[in-house]
């Protein structure tokens, strides 16, 4: 997930700027939303 990568870079000090400190909090929220949506998909392979 791109957001998780940006957060990891921030923790390593490689991404500097305002607003990056709170990005990590969004990772579980986005992952949960993606899993929920996949669970409702008409594609059987996504509903695991």
Phi, psi and omega in degrees: 000133183298318181300319179295322178295318178296317179297318178299318177297321178299315180297331178275357180082015183263350175238116186241138176149171180287145174092349182280336184299326183266000183298326182300331180293335181280343183300306180296327179296311180294319179296318178297318179295321179295317179295321178296315180294318179299324179295338179261004185291152174280352178270113186303321183297336180275346184268024182287000000 
